[in-house]
Amino acid sequence: MGPLKIISTGGSVKKINTSENLMLYPNPKNWKELEKFTHDLFTEIDCDCSLNERIKTARGFVNVDVLVRDHVSSPSLTYLCECKYWNKRISKDIIHAFRTVVLDYGANRGYIISKMGFQKGAVTAVKNSNIVLLTWQELQDMFEKRWIESKRKHLMDVIYEINNILSGKYPRRNIKKEINIRRHLLGLLRKFAVLFASGGCMCMDDMENIRRRFPFKTKVQNPYYKKSKKVTIKSFRDYFDTFLPFAESILEEVKRYA
């Protein structure tokens, strides 16, 4: 497939922005989605994850909703995640049972993700422990910056690989094709700069300032279609879902002629 073408840009629970446009994932509609989204979130920040894993603890075998091994952290960490899509707040009894599992397994941290939050006794029960109580939105808030940085790094790796091929190995006999691909690359870099270019350097900016740049509009055209597709970028998810495939298609095109 040829490259896409960018035509133009035209307890207590803390108070947070609940707009789904700014979320990395939508609100889960059932317990299966809550478990899957939790699994996918950790996977996208470069963790090794298992869904509905049967683990061996000091007291026997136990099933956990999501087992996470975070090898990005040094030393690597292990998390256990319990997902509760209940229409009521979680009680302290659930906390005590989960604390035992986390302790017996030797996990570094345990996350309980609840649809409706937690009772006061549950919040008290996790004090001075390695158990973290979160709503679905709060879990995303906790790992949002790392998720964005992981995606940004992936995008930059693709851009650097494109640039390295163009700088050294590209066959100069096909100047027309090279100029066309360089034009696509320049368009991609401009899109990247919409969020992450600061003072000429590709870097993470202040998160709130980045958010203020949403929404913005762009047109994306695939060579297989006559008409361009108008896209409104409302969130970081929209941004990377649009421009990562665009960058990868450019890289595919460059490799074809390198």
C-alpha positions in Angstrom: 0.0 0.0 0.0 1.3 3.5 -0.9 1.7 6.2 1.7 -1.3 8.2 2.9 -1.3 11.8 1.8 -2.0 14.6 4.2 -3.5 17.4 2.2 -4.0 20.2 4.7 -4.6 21.0 8.4 -7.3 23.2 8.7 -13.3 7.2 49.0 -13.0 10.5 47.7 -12.7 10.7 44.0 -10.8 13.6 42.5 -12.6 16.0 40.1 -11.6 15.3 36.5 -12.6 16.0 33.0 -15.0 13.2 32.1 -15.2 14.0 28.4 -14.7 10.8 26.5 -13.0 12.8 23.7 -9.9 13.2 26.0 -9.8 9.6 27.1 -7.4 7.0 25.8 -10.2 4.4 25.7 -14.0 4.7 25.8 -16.0 3.9 28.9 -16.4 0.2 29.1 -20.0 -1.1 28.7 -19.6 -4.3 30.6 -17.1 -6.3 32.8 -15.5 -8.0 29.8 -14.7 -4.6 28.2 -13.3 -3.3 31.5 -11.0 -6.2 31.8 -10.0 -6.0 28.1 -9.4 -2.3 28.1 -7.3 -2.6 31.3 -5.2 -5.3 29.6 -4.9 -3.3 26.4 -3.8 -0.1 28.3 -0.9 -1.9 30.0 0.0 -3.6 26.8 0.2 -0.3 24.9 2.7 1.0 27.5 5.0 -1.9 26.7 4.1 -4.3 29.5 3.6 -8.0 29.2 0.0 -8.8 30.1 -2.2 -11.8 30.6 -6.0 -11.7 30.8 -7.8 -14.0 33.2 -4.6 -15.6 34.4 -4.5 -18.4 36.9 -1.6 -17.8 39.3 0.1 -19.8 42.1 0.3 -18.1 45.4 1.5 -19.2 48.8 -2.0 -20.4 49.6 -2.8 -22.1 46.3 -4.0 -21.2 42.9 -6.0 -18.0 42.3 -7.6 -16.4 39.2 -6.8 -12.7 38.5 -8.4 -10.5 35.9 -5.2 -9.0 34.6 -1.6 -10.0 35.3 1.0 -7.3 34.3 4.8 -7.6 34.1 6.3 -4.1 33.7 9.8 -4.7 32.2 10.1 -1.0 31.3 10.6 -0.2 35.0 14.0 -1.0 36.5 13.9 -3.4 38.2 10.9 -4.9 36.5 7.6 -4.8 38.5 4.6 -7.1 38.7 1.0 -5.8 39.1 -2.2 -7.6 39.7 -5.4 -6.0 38.5 -8.9 -6.7 39.8 -11.7 -5.2 37.6 -15.1 -4.6 39.2 -17.9 -3.6 36.9 -20.4 -3.4 39.8 -23.3 -1.0 40.2 -22.2 -0.3 43.8 -19.2 0.9 45.6 -16.5 -1.7 46.6 -16.5 -2.6 50.2 -13.5 -3.2 52.5 -14.0 -7.0 52.5 -13.0 -7.0 48.8 -9.9 -5.0 49.6 -8.8 -7.4 52.4 -9.2 -10.4 50.2 -7.3 -8.8 47.3 -4.5 -7.6 49.6 -4.0 -11.2 50.7 -3.7 -12.4 47.1 -1.2 -9.6 46.2 0.9 -10.4 49.3 0.8 -14.2 48.8 1.8 -13.8 45.1 4.6 -11.3 45.9 3.3 -8.7 43.5 4.7 -5.2 43.7 1.3 -3.5 43.4 -2.3 -4.3 43.1 -4.9 -2.2 41.3 -8.6 -2.4 41.9 -10.5 -0.7 39.1 -14.1 0.0 40.0 -17.0 1.3 37.9 -18.7 3.0 40.8 -15.8 3.8 43.2 -15.2 2.7 46.7 -16.8 2.8 50.2 -15.1 4.8 52.9 -14.0 1.7 54.7 -12.3 0.4 51.5 -10.3 3.6 51.2 -9.2 3.3 54.8 -8.2 -0.3 54.3 -5.6 0.5 51.6 -3.7 3.0 53.7 0.0 2.1 54.1 -0.4 -0.8 51.6 0.5 -1.5 48.0 -3.1 -1.5 46.8 -4.3 1.3 44.6 -8.0 2.1 44.2 -9.0 3.6 40.9 -12.0 4.3 38.7 -11.5 3.6 35.0 -10.9 7.3 34.3 -8.3 7.5 37.1 -6.4 4.5 35.8 -6.1 6.3 32.4 -5.1 9.5 34.1 -2.4 7.6 36.0 -0.8 6.1 32.9 -1.7 8.8 30.3 1.7 10.4 30.0 3.5 7.1 29.8 1.0 6.0 27.1 1.5 9.1 25.1 5.3 8.9 25.4 5.3 5.3 24.3 3.2 6.2 21.2 5.3 9.3 20.5 8.5 7.2 20.7 7.1 4.7 18.2 6.2 7.5 15.8 9.6 9.1 16.2 11.4 5.7 15.6 9.5 5.4 12.3 10.3 8.9 11.3 14.0 8.5 12.1 14.1 5.2 10.1 12.5 7.0 7.1 15.0 9.8 7.4 18.0 7.4 7.7 17.0 5.5 4.6 16.5 8.7 2.6 19.9 10.1 3.9 22.0 7.1 3.0 20.6 4.2 1.1 18.0 5.7 -1.2 18.6 5.1 -4.9 19.4 8.5 -6.4 18.3 7.3 -9.9 14.6 7.7 -8.8 14.7 11.4 -8.0 11.0 11.9 -8.7 10.0 9.1 -6.3 12.4 10.5 -3.6 11.0 14.0 -3.9 7.5 12.7 -3.5 8.3 10.7 -0.4 10.2 13.6 1.1 7.1 15.7 0.6 5.1 13.1 2.5 7.7 13.0 5.3 7.7 16.8 5.6 3.9 16.7 5.9 4.2 14.1 8.6 6.7 16.2 10.5 4.4 19.2 10.4 1.6 17.1 11.9 4.0 15.8 14.6 4.9 19.4 15.4 1.2 20.3 16.0 1.6 18.6 19.4 5.2 17.8 20.2 7.5 20.3 18.6 8.8 22.9 21.1 11.7 25.2 20.4 12.7 23.1 17.4 13.0 19.9 19.5 10.7 16.9 19.5 9.7 16.7 23.2 6.8 16.2 25.6 5.3 19.5 26.4 3.1 20.4 29.4 0.2 18.1 29.2 -2.5 20.7 29.8 -1.1 22.9 27.0 -1.1 20.0 24.6 -4.7 19.2 25.4 -5.7 22.8 24.6 -4.6 22.2 21.0 -7.5 19.8 20.5 -9.6 19.6 18.5 -8.0 20.3 15.1 -9.0 19.2 11.6 -7.1 17.6 8.8 -7.7 15.8 5.5 -6.1 12.4 4.8 -6.0 10.8 1.4 -5.1 7.3 0.5 -3.9 6.7 -3.1 -6.5 4.0 -3.5 -9.4 6.5 -3.0 -10.3 9.5 -5.1 -11.7 11.6 -2.4 -9.8 12.7 0.7 -11.2 11.8 4.2 -11.8 14.6 6.6 -10.6 13.8 10.1 -11.2 15.7 13.3 -8.5 15.0 15.9 -10.2 15.2 19.3 -7.7 13.3 21.4 -4.3 11.7 21.7 -6.0 8.4 20.6 -7.3 10.0 17.4 -3.9 11.6 16.8 -1.9 8.4 16.9 -4.5 6.2 15.3 -4.3 8.6 12.3 -0.6 9.5 12.0 1.1 6.2 13.1 -0.4 4.3 10.1 0.5 7.3 7.9 4.1 7.2 9.0 4.3 3.4 8.6 2.9 3.6 5.1 5.6 6.1 4.2 8.3 3.7 5.7 6.8 0.9 3.7 7.0 3.0 0.5 10.6 4.0 1.2 11.8 0.4 1.9 10.2 -0.6 -1.4 12.6 1.7 -3.3 15.6 1.5 -1.0 
